[in-house]
Amino acid sequence: MANYVLVAGAWLGAWVWDEVGAELRAAGHGVHPVTLSGLAERRGEPAGQQTHVADVVSAVERLDLRDVVLVGHSYSGIPVGQAAERIGDRLTGVVFVDANVPVDGESFADQGAEPAALVAAIAANGGFWAPMPAAEFAEQGLTTEQIDRIVAGATPHPGSSLTEPAVLERPLAALPATYVKCLLDWPEPPPVVVELVAGGGWRLVELDTGHWPMVSQPVELARVLARV
């Protein structure tokens, strides 16, 4: 059985993995959801991107986990991808759930369509990326109740984690990785992931749901993770 370290994307904490975690535990796996610094119950803690990398690494080392599957959703794919190469032989696999992936020297903002606009929005909001309103979650396979749950649990995201560049020591192709693409969000994974899948090093899995599958399709997502 594996130990799953689950890390949510921007604005969210460990709570968003409750249903996925229950499914994995029922299958006999260890489940260790992580709230990144500055978010949810850790709101107010200083946090840059490398702080978030350290959050993931320290969770693995503090709990002395082996056979680790790191799971990063959305933004957290960037710190999770960096943490994966820093935990050595504890790692069994990495799953990027509709996620950004780290590119050496690039930030989360750099990977967006309008990096300058994101940086300006963060500056205008006191150094934080404001959570999205409920209307932005439409057409993502979520019920009204599920949207309300996400919006109620969201907290402003520390802006420095979005503008700090990633640091990689090895090529992404060296990671034993699976990429989960959620088709309602956008049908294609990022170009770097397309190349990695085409090269045979990464596996691509598609889910017919939106960007928050841990809420919209927790059972289906848990099954994908269990197969890793």
TORDOBA-148493 format. One record per residue (C-alpha): y, z, x. Coordinates in steps of 0.1 Angstrom, whole numbers, always signed. Each point is the difference from the previous one (the first is absolute). Layout:
REM TORDOBA-148493
     v     w     u
     Y     Z     X
...
END
This chain:
REM TORDOBA-148493
     v     w     u
    +0    +0    +0
   +35    -8   +12
   +32   +21    +1
   +28   -19   -18
   +36    +8   +10
   +22   -14   -27
   +37    -7    +5
   +23   -12   -27
   +29   -24    +3
   +37    +5    -4
   +13   +28   -22
   -35   +14    -8
   -21   +29   +12
   -36   +10    +2
    -1    +6   -38
    -2   -37    -7
   -35    -1   +13
   -15   +26   -24
   -21   -24   -20
   -12   -20   +30
    -8   +32   +18
   -21   +13   -29
   -21   -32    +0
    -6    +1   +38
    -9   +37    -1
   -25    -7   -28
   -16   -25   +23
    -4   +27   +27
   +29   -10   +23
   +26   +23   +16
   +35    -7   -14
   +32   +10   +17
   +32   -12   -16
   +31    +3   +22
   +36    +5   -11
   +23   -15   +27
   +30   +21   +13
   +31    -2   -21
   -19    -9   -33
   -12   +18   -31
    -8   +36    +9
   +12    -6   +35
   +34   -12   -11
   +28   +11   +24
   -21    -2   +31
   +14   -24   +27
   -19   -32    +1
    +0   -32   +20
   -28   -26    +2
   -16   +16   +31
    +1   +34   -19
   -21   -16   -27
   -24   -14   +26
    -3   +35   +14
    -6   +14   -35
   -31   -22    -4
   -14    +7   +35
    +6   +37    -3
   -18    +1   -33
   -31   -16   +16
    +1   +23   +31
    +9   +32   -19
   -30    -4   -23
   -22   -13   +28
   -10   -30   -21
   -26   -25   +11
   -11   -33   -16
   +36    -4   -11
   +11   -28   -24
   +38    -1    +1
   +16   -14   -32
   +36   -11    -1
   +18   -12   -31
   +32   -22    +1
   +24   +14   +26
   -25   +25   +14
   -21   -29   +13
   +24    +0   +29
    -5   +36   +12
   -37    -1    -9
    -5   -31   +21
   +15   +17   +30
   -19   +32    -6
   -33   -20    -2
    +3    -9   +37
    +8   +35   +10
   -29   +19   -14
   -26   -16   +22
   -37    +2    -9
    +7   +21   -31
    +9   -33   -18
   -25   -18   -21
   +24   -24   -18
   +35    -6   -13
    +9   -12   -35
   +34   -15    -7
    +7    +2   -38
   +25   -27    -9
   +17   +12   +32
   +24    -9   +27
   -18    +0   +34
   +16   +10   +33
   +14   -26   +23
   +10   +12   +34
   +38    +4    +2
    +5    -7   -37
   +11   +24   -27
    -9    +1   -37
   +36   -13    -7
    -6   -29   +25
   -30   -12   -21
   +20    -2   -33
   +18   -31   -14
   +34   +17    +4
    +0   +26   +28
   +37    +4    +1
    +2    +7   -37
   -27   +27    +3
   +19   +16   +30
   +32    -1   -21
   -17   +16   -30
   -14   +28   +22
   +34    +7   +15
   +17    +0   -35
   -26   +26   -12
    +5   +26   +27
   -27   -13   +24
   -27    -3   -27
   -16   -29   -19
    +4    +8   -37
   -31    -2   -22
    -3   -29   -23
    +8    +4   -37
   -27    -3   -26
    +9   -36    -9
   -10   -12   +35
   -36   +10    -6
    -5   -25   -29
   -28   -26    +2
   -19   +20   +26
   -29    +9   -21
   +13   +35    -8
    +2   +17   -34
   +33   +16   -11
   -16   +34    +8
   -10   -10   +34
   +35   -13    +8
   +15   +32   -12
   -23   +19   +23
   +10   -20   +30
   +37    +2    -7
    -2   +38    -7
   -18    +6   +33
   +21   -23   +22
   +24   +14   +25
   +26   -17   +22
   -16   -15   +31
   +14    +9   +35
   +18   -31   +11
    -6    +4   +37
   -37    -5    -5
    +8   -35   -14
   +23   -11   +29
   -19   +15   +30
   -22   -27   +17
   -38    +3    +2
   -17    +5   +34
   -34   -16    +5
   -20    +2   +32
   -27   -25   -11
    -2   -31   -22
    -6    +6   -37
   -31   -21    +2
   -16   +29   +19
    +0   +22   -32
   -31    +0   -22
   +22    -7   -31
    -2   -10   -36
   +31   -13   -19
    +1    +6   -37
   +23   -26   -17
   +13    +9   -35
    +5   -33   -18
   +25   +10   -26
   +25   +10   +27
    -3   -32   +20
   -30   -22    +5
    +1    -4   +37
    -2   +27   +28
   +26    +0   +28
    -3   -30   +24
   -12   +23   +28
   -29   +12   -22
    -8   -36   -10
    -4    -8   +37
   -22   +31    +7
   -23    -8   -30
    -3   -36   +11
    -9   +11   +35
   -30   +19   -14
   +11   +35   +11
   +13   +13   -33
   -16    +0   -35
   +21    -9   -31
    -7   +15   -34
   +20    -9   -31
    +7   +22   -30
   +14   -14   -33
   +26   +26    -4
   +35    +9   +13
   +14   +17   +30
   -11   +36    -9
   -38    -4    -5
    -6   +37    +7
   +17    +5   -34
    -8   -32   -19
   -37    -5   +12
   -11   +32   +18
   -37    -5    -7
    +0   -36   +13
   +20   +10   +31
   -23   +29    +7
   -29   -24    -1
   +16   -23   +25
    +7   +29   +23
   -35   +13    -3
   -14   -33   +12
   +20    +3   +32
END
